[in-house]
Amino acid sequence: MGDRLSPDALPPSLPIARGLRCRCPRCGEGHLFQSFLTLRPVCEKCGLDYSFADAGDGPAVFVILIGGAIVVFAALITEVLYQPPYWLHAVLWLPLILLVTVLPLRMVKGLLIALQYHHKAAPGRLMAKDVDKDVANVDAASGGA
């Protein structure tokens, strides 16, 4: 696939695959990250500026909720079936918590950035014309006071 395709022309599975592989959302070849979670300024292959990308806390929220559900479910099942001592719970679940939260964090951040690019997501902006109309409508409704 060429890098000349617009985001709308891409099949829906392609941005997901590019995001999970932590590759550029446009060309799929350049690396997205320069360190564990730090984005590169631009793609080294196609030159896409990554300044649009703002995943915020989304990746952490998804990873914590999904990973937490997995660990809590496993801990409850283990407690009900085997009733191990508390020290064994700590030995079992602390490493699992680290695995299910830290390992997928980079992939989830890449996925959210790729989907943000694909859907052309951007921060909301108020347009000056709309604000002026709303102020005029409020003034008219209140009798101009």
LINNOR-V251867 format. One record per helix or strand. SS is the DSSP state (2 for helix, 1 for strand). FROM is the first residue (numbers start at 1). LEN is the number of residues. If there is no record, write none. Layout:
BEGIN
ss:from:len
SS:FROM:LEN
SS:FROM:LEN
END
This chain:
BEGIN
ss:from:len
2:7:3
2:12:9
1:23:1
1:31:1
1:33:1
1:39:1
1:42:1
1:49:1
2:50:3
2:58:25
2:86:17
2:105:14
2:128:14
END
